[in-house]
Amino acid sequence: MTHRFVRAAAGPALVLSYPATVVAALWPSAWAFVVTALIAYVADAVASRGELPVTERLAQAHTGVTVRFLIRELAVLLLLVRQGHAGDTVFAVLALGLLGLHALRGAYSALTLYVIRRRRLPVVTRGIDLTGLRIPDAPSPQLTTRHSRTMLHLDVLPVLLAGLFGLRGGASGLAATYVLGLVAFAVMARHAARNRHLGDENRVFDLVNQRLAELRPEVALYFSGSPDSAYQANMWLSTVDELDRRAVIILRERPMVPLLGRTKTPVLCVPKAMDLVRLDLSSIRTALYPANVGKNLHMLRMSGIRSAFINHGDSDKPASFNPFARAYDEVWVAGPAGRERYLTMRTGVRDEDIVEVGRPQLAPIDTSGVTPDPMFTVLYAPTWEGWSDDLAHSSVATMGPAIVRALLEHAPQVRVLYKPHPLTGTRDPKAIQRHNEIVAMIERANAGRPASGGEHADRLKTLTRRLDALAGDETAGDEAQLTRDSAAAGASDDRREVEEAWTAAYWQAGGPVRHRVITGPRPHVYDCFNHADLLITDISSVAGDFIVSGKPYAVTNVKGLSDEEFRELFPTAALAAYLIGPGCTELGQILAYAQGEGPDPLTERRRELRAHLLGPDGLDSAKRFDAAVSALAAKSLTRTDDDRPAA
């Protein structure tokens, strides 16, 4: 509540404090000037850190941050003039000194940008030894983050001391300010000298290609996407790590590098298409694509590399039967259902180009049907709203609050785990509003539930910091240091152990009966599966994954279609699912079945659908996937220029 009040007050305070400061100076009133100047400093800091719209509007009105600081500096000079100091030599020195601070700020910013650009390598890596680059330590984030604004705040001492103690106070503050500013400038100049050699791009590519020649990767997991889509690559990391063939992960967007999960497979991020061809990828025989994006073409056009679209889920959504899949040599699906989907939807993908490989990443899902918590737990894991209204299968904006309200009010009590899709609200603002409603309902419901496991909360915070450090999050803004420091950590098991400890601490902290809102990558949705007795989801791959557990699940029928029509349109998700219509009237009976009040009528249907989605239970998905990689790699050695499927 306090935080919200501060944010709400920051905008008006920012707009009003500057004219108030000028008025106080003309009055003249030293105490009023100091108070209004302090309010202006604080409001500016809060508004900028919170990225409030008022800062953008002020910039559009040509009253950006630099102008605002100049107004305050002119105001202190007006105050001194009104106090009768205009003729003093010290006054002239103070005026020139305040102007000189902006020159110092400009020089410092130029140096900082030079260092940042030098450390922005053309290829960012993880788990690859680039010792030959001699990458020095990154400057402290305090010196580089928001560096221009930080240097502007050097005027705090002369402005406030002049207001409090007059001209002599301002001069003393100015002297101290220049000492601080020149020290910061000297430190940054040293960093500029130490990082100068990183501007040699040819040297960077030479070293990377040397390492690639030593590694000789045969398989590439190729991924391009926004930070919100990192999960699409992360779900395949453990599978790629276990391949019998040497592999490499190729990314195309810089923000993805620190977001990529734990992997012992070397990682290359090459943002520019022209730089991708500068890499020695001659040893690669197979490229695997988890997502259909435009930048896939940059890799697809490379000769001698066979391609397979492996997708980031297996569901009834259009992503699982996109006609663009014809561009790949093969399309890998989990089981017979995936094959049928591509063939019946007339995508142009040939039956002989479809390979069933199972879903090797589902191994962490517990198949015993038993959950470790004493209270019956329902996982609500809706998908996002999609790219157009035709794809809007998400229940968040339409049914989400009603579903959660019904669960919270159910008797006997159940526990709710709410894990929305990472992209929720990216297209439809209404989805964010409903998401916030759901979160608020859960917070209110938790107020009446006992909290336990408090002793694990501190341990959870400690483990979170350790995970952030191991993932490179502390240097996420500095690609050079991430590249350097990740080399030794690439094959380490430290993060695996910390992740397991973090997951255990997460479920212990807060106790087993409190509801949870779970956002972000941790805990993984599969961990949530293992703690849920019933899943409620939308048309998405979540339903197809959860079926491995053998436990009951329900799918939202957002448009209120008849059960027969809905199951015909979305067989993968709905054939073995209970359906929940817009009114949520079915939820009570579904909970009764799931809680064992009578036989579960869909048990056998779930077993049959599991085999249809993933293949027979006796087949090892990891071995099937590895065999598919080897078979496709063998084909690359004999391919001709004209045997690629037409796009």
Secondary structure, 3 states (H helix, E strand, C coil): CHHHHHHHHHHHHHHHHHHHHHHHHHCCCHHHHHHHHHHHHHHHHHHHHCCCHHHHHHHHCCCCHHHHHHHHHHHHHHHHHHCCCCCCHHHHHHHHHHHHHHHHHHHHHHHHHHHHHHCCCCCEEECCCCHHHCCCCCCCHHHHCCHHHHHHHHHHHHHHHHHHHHHHHHHHHHHHHHHHHHHHHHHHHHHHHHHHHHHCHHHHHHHHHHHHHHHCCCEEEEECCCHHHHHHHHCCHHHHHCCCCCEEEEECCCCHHHHCCCCCCCEEECCCHHHHCCCCCCCCCEEEECCCCCCHHHHHCCCCCEEEECCCCCCCCHHHHCHHHHHCCEEEECCHHHHHHHHHCCCCCCHHHEEECCCHHHCCCCCCCCCCCCCCEEEEECCCCCCCHHHCCCCCCCCHHHHHHHHHCCCCCCEEEECCCCCCCCCCHHHHHHHHHHHHHHHHHHCCCCCECCHHHHHHHHHHHHHHHHHCHHHCCCHHHHHHHHHHHCCCCHHHHHHHHHHHHHHHCECCCCCEECCCCCCCHHHHHHCCCEEEECCCHHHHHHHHHCCCEEEECCCCCCHHHHHHHCHHHHCCCEEECCCCCCHHHHHHHHCCCCCCCCHHHHHHHHHHHHCCCCCCHHHHHHHHHHHHHHHHCCCCCCCCCCC
